Amino acid sequence: MPNWEQDTGIKRSNRDTEAEQRPVKPMMGPQKASADSTGFTSQVAGMNLDSVMEKAVEDRMAEYMDQEKQKEWDAKAEMGLSDLHEQGDAEQEEKNKQEEERDGAGAEEEDELENLRARRRKMMKDSQEKRVKHQGLGHGQYDEITEEQFLKTVTSSNLSIVHFYHRHFEKCKIIDMHLSKCARKFFGTRVVKLDAEKTHFFVDKLGVKTLPCVIVFVDGVALGRQVGFEGLGGDNFTTVQLAWKLKQFGGIEEDVDLDEEII
């Protein structure tokens, strides 16, 4: 076995020298060719360098394309999110509009309901006031009046019916019976009777020639008359039949049902 120290005269060390500790740099360029070199080594070194550069360029381009794609996807995602926000805003706006319309419709319905209630209260009040007035004028009862009371009677009430009668005529008594029922049933009309023998003036003025004679007055004007039992179908006519005839003349404001029995 050779003896290093004897052969070289240099003592070996367990540590590397300063030069040996330096890092080895890769040889990137072509090696220096000798006089007898064919250039193959240089060519191989150049090919390796080109391959490394191409690979670096490809990697860089791929990274750039990935970044561009990511930007494109981010932009699309942002646009989609924006569309969703816009759609959500539009839906919320439509919802708010519908709620406002419902609130407006509810307010209108409430106003209409209140107006209806107000009209009903007014109608009830007017009806009550009218009823009180009619009671004061004698509506609802069948009274006998005198010649002096005649004009006041037919002008004070909007509707009035006057029976010109004779105390000894049976047909006049039948009319009295039916008119007494009508007075109680139809409160809107003042119904009275007047002895024809005691009011020659109005008998002549109104042309009363046949008894019984029932004359309808509207605001003091004579608009129709029922003479005897004409058009009533004989002596056995009903109260509602007479009431129907008087309503045709405008003397009754309430409805008259021919199938109803008036008592």
Buried (B, 14 or more C-beta within 10 A) or exposed (E): EEEEEEEEEEEEEEEEEEEEEEEEEEEEEBEEEEEEEEEEBBEEBEEEEEEEEEEEEEEEEEEEEEEEEEEEEEEEEEEEEEEEEEEEEEEEEEEEEEEEEEEEEEEEEEEEEEEEEEEEEEEEEEEEEBBEEBEEBBBBEBEEBEBEBBEEBBEBBBBBBBBBBBEEBEBBEBBBEBBBBBBBBBBBBBBBBBBBEEBEEBBEEBEBEEBBBBBBBBEBEBEBBBBBBEEBEEEEBBBBBBBBBBBBBBBBEEEBEEEEEBE
